[in-house]
Amino acid sequence: MSEGQGKRRKLQGKISQEGRLPPGQSLTVKFPVLHYGPVPTFDPSTWEFRVWGEVDQEVTWTWDEFLELPRIKVKMDIHCVTRWSKFDTEWEGVSLQTLVQQEIIRVKPSAKFLLQHCDYGYSTNMPMSVAMSDNFLLASHFDGQSLTPDHGYPLRGVVGAIPGREGLKDIYLWKGGKWLRGLEFIAEDRMGFWEQAGYHNDADVWDEQRFASDG
């Protein structure tokens, strides 16, 4: 066993003892790149972000306008359905909870689910109860740096687990869409790309809800 492997195993044991390692997951110190399709090109002069559906008024922001929205930083553990977990990652971006609370987005009571729309037609869905939680972020920065293109630059949804916080639903990372371009608020649930392909609609990491057949 190499020195690096020994350190990783020791750290994984510590994280596991703290109750932060979900079943079936292994700690990684890297940040693996996984996505479907090509990496899109970002042009800040033409990029737009759209909010529509069950809202009082549709909104479209340019990149410069999006950067003016209130921002926060959140430290989270992230868990990939492919069985790796990365701990104590710091994300910076825009909280949907804040946008709704400050009435920057006015969501109708009929909105029960959120569908994230991304470049090349990718989408993923989640209940509003998850989208409005502290552990969901529209992120532009990771560990103090702008996202890299492979990880969703300039903007991605990210959902994780906040250490020490109870009452939050911890779901797999695919539920945060890379290269995010819009949010559609919907009254009835509508499955996204991987959900239609057989991934679990709820994606709870502690129940190992990886695929629809996992119950």
C-alpha positions in Angstrom: 0.0 0.0 0.0 1.4 3.4 -1.0 1.6 6.3 1.5 -1.2 8.1 -0.4 -3.5 5.0 -0.2 -2.8 4.7 3.5 -3.7 8.3 4.1 -6.9 8.0 2.1 -7.9 4.8 3.9 -7.3 6.5 7.3 -9.3 9.5 6.3 -12.1 7.3 5.1 -12.2 5.5 8.4 -12.4 8.8 10.3 -15.3 10.0 8.0 -17.1 6.7 8.4 -16.8 6.9 12.2 -18.4 10.3 12.1 -21.4 8.8 10.2 -20.8 10.8 7.1 -20.0 8.0 4.6 -23.2 6.6 3.1 -23.5 2.9 2.4 -21.8 1.7 -0.7 -19.6 4.8 -1.1 -15.8 5.3 -1.0 -13.9 8.4 -0.3 -12.0 10.1 -3.0 -9.6 13.0 -2.8 -9.9 13.7 -6.5 -12.9 15.1 -8.3 -13.9 12.6 -11.0 -15.4 14.0 -14.2 -18.7 12.3 -15.3 -21.3 13.7 -17.7 -23.2 12.8 -20.8 -22.4 14.5 -24.1 -19.9 17.2 -25.0 -18.7 20.2 -22.9 -20.5 23.4 -24.1 -18.7 26.6 -25.0 -19.5 29.6 -22.8 -20.1 33.0 -24.3 -20.9 35.6 -21.6 -22.3 38.0 -24.2 -25.1 35.5 -25.3 -25.6 33.3 -22.2 -29.0 33.6 -20.6 -30.7 32.1 -17.6 -34.4 31.6 -17.7 -36.9 31.0 -14.9 -40.5 30.0 -15.9 -43.4 27.8 -15.2 -45.4 28.1 -11.9 -44.1 31.6 -11.2 -45.9 35.0 -11.1 -43.6 36.4 -13.7 -41.0 34.7 -15.9 -37.5 36.0 -15.6 -34.5 36.0 -17.9 -31.0 37.1 -16.7 -27.9 37.7 -18.6 -24.6 36.5 -17.1 -23.8 40.0 -15.8 -27.2 40.2 -14.2 -26.9 36.7 -12.7 -23.6 37.7 -11.0 -25.5 40.6 -9.3 -27.8 38.2 -7.4 -27.1 37.6 -3.7 -24.4 34.9 -3.2 -23.5 32.5 -0.4 -20.9 29.9 0.4 -21.8 26.4 1.5 -19.5 23.5 2.6 -21.0 20.1 1.7 -20.1 16.5 1.3 -21.0 15.3 -2.3 -21.9 11.8 -3.2 -21.9 10.4 -6.8 -24.2 7.5 -7.8 -21.0 5.8 -9.2 -20.0 5.3 -5.6 -17.4 8.0 -4.9 -17.8 10.6 -2.2 -15.9 13.8 -1.7 -16.0 15.6 1.7 -15.8 19.2 2.9 -16.1 20.7 -0.5 -16.9 24.5 -0.6 -19.3 25.9 -3.1 -20.2 29.5 -3.9 -23.2 30.6 -5.8 -26.9 31.6 -5.6 -29.4 30.0 -3.2 -32.8 29.4 -4.6 -34.2 29.6 -1.1 -32.8 33.2 -0.9 -34.2 34.2 -4.3 -37.7 33.0 -3.2 -37.5 34.5 0.3 -36.4 37.9 -1.1 -39.2 37.6 -3.8 -36.6 37.9 -6.6 -38.5 34.8 -7.9 -42.2 34.7 -7.0 -43.2 31.1 -7.0 -46.8 30.1 -7.1 -48.2 27.7 -4.4 -49.0 25.3 -7.2 -45.2 24.7 -7.8 -44.4 21.4 -6.2 -41.3 20.3 -8.2 -38.3 21.9 -9.9 -36.9 20.9 -13.2 -33.3 22.0 -14.0 -32.7 22.6 -17.7 -29.1 22.5 -19.0 -27.2 22.8 -22.3 -27.8 20.1 -24.9 -31.2 19.3 -23.5 -30.1 17.7 -20.2 -32.5 18.0 -17.3 -33.0 16.7 -13.8 -35.9 17.0 -11.3 -36.4 17.3 -7.6 -39.2 18.2 -5.2 -39.5 21.8 -4.1 -38.8 20.7 -0.5 -35.3 19.8 -1.7 -34.8 22.7 -4.0 -35.6 25.1 -1.2 -33.2 23.5 1.2 -29.8 24.9 2.4 -28.0 22.0 0.6 -29.1 23.0 -3.0 -27.1 25.8 -4.7 -26.8 27.3 -8.2 -23.0 27.2 -8.0 -20.4 29.1 -10.0 -17.4 28.5 -7.8 -15.8 25.4 -6.3 -13.2 25.6 -3.5 -12.6 29.3 -4.1 -12.1 29.0 -7.9 -14.5 29.3 -10.9 -15.9 26.0 -12.0 -13.8 24.3 -14.7 -15.6 23.5 -18.0 -15.7 19.8 -17.2 -17.4 20.5 -13.9 -20.1 22.7 -15.3 -18.7 26.2 -15.9 -20.1 28.7 -15.7 -23.0 27.5 -13.6 -24.3 24.2 -12.2 -26.8 22.9 -9.7 -25.1 21.2 -6.8 -26.7 19.2 -4.0 -24.9 17.6 -1.1 -24.9 16.9 2.6 -24.1 19.6 5.1 -22.1 17.9 8.0 -23.9 18.1 11.3 -27.2 19.3 9.8 -30.2 17.0 10.4 -33.5 17.2 8.6 -32.0 17.8 5.1 -32.5 15.2 2.4 -29.1 14.0 1.1 -29.3 13.0 -2.6 -26.9 11.9 -5.3 -24.9 14.5 -7.2 -26.5 13.9 -10.6 -29.5 15.8 -9.2 -27.5 19.0 -9.7 -27.3 19.7 -13.4 -24.0 20.9 -15.0 -24.1 23.8 -17.5 -27.4 25.0 -16.0 -29.5 27.4 -18.2 -32.9 27.5 -16.5 -35.3 26.5 -13.8 -38.8 25.4 -14.6 -41.3 25.3 -11.7 -43.9 22.6 -12.2 -47.1 21.4 -10.5 -46.7 17.7 -11.4 -43.4 15.8 -11.3 -41.6 15.2 -14.6 -38.5 13.0 -14.8 -35.3 14.3 -16.2 -32.7 12.7 -18.4 -31.2 10.0 -16.1 -34.5 9.5 -14.3 -36.1 8.5 -17.6 -33.1 6.2 -18.3 -33.8 4.2 -15.1 -32.1 6.1 -12.3 -34.1 6.5 -9.1 -36.4 9.5 -9.0 -35.7 10.2 -5.3 -32.0 9.4 -5.2 -31.6 9.3 -1.4 -27.9 8.4 -0.6 -28.6 6.8 2.7 -31.2 4.4 1.2 -28.9 3.7 -1.8 -31.6 4.8 -4.2 -29.4 4.6 -7.3 -31.8 3.0 -9.7 -35.6 2.7 -10.0 -35.3 -1.0 -9.2 -33.8 -0.1 -5.8 -37.2 0.6 -4.4 
